[in-house]
Each structure stands twice: as C-alpha cells, then as structure tokens.
C-alpha cells in the first residue's frame, strides 16, 4: 500500500528568494545532454506497453 504524500513545505525569506532566483535562471543544457535524454526517452517509449 502506498504511503500518503506529505504536504509541501512553504519557503520564506532567503530560502524563497534563492529558490525563485534559481528557477528563473536555469542552467544551459548542452546538445549532448539533450540528445542523450532524447535517446533515453525513445528507448523507454519503445519498451512501454501502454497505448497513449
């Protein structure tokens, strides 16, 4: 049986400022990383049995 999901804590003060800055300025991703992620996705899609 699955465990219940806990509530997400709220961020205040410096933690909230740091989080907002971090998500507003994402790190650039290289072409190699994008291609590796795309290949992993295609592999997972090919072995999946479900119809979407």
Number of C-alpha atoms within 10 A of each C-alpha: 3 4 5 6 6 6 6 6 6 7 12 10 7 9 11 12 11 13 12 12 11 11 9 9 8 8 8 6 8 9 9 9 10 11 11 12 12 12 12 12 11 12 11 11 11 9 8 9 8 6 4 3
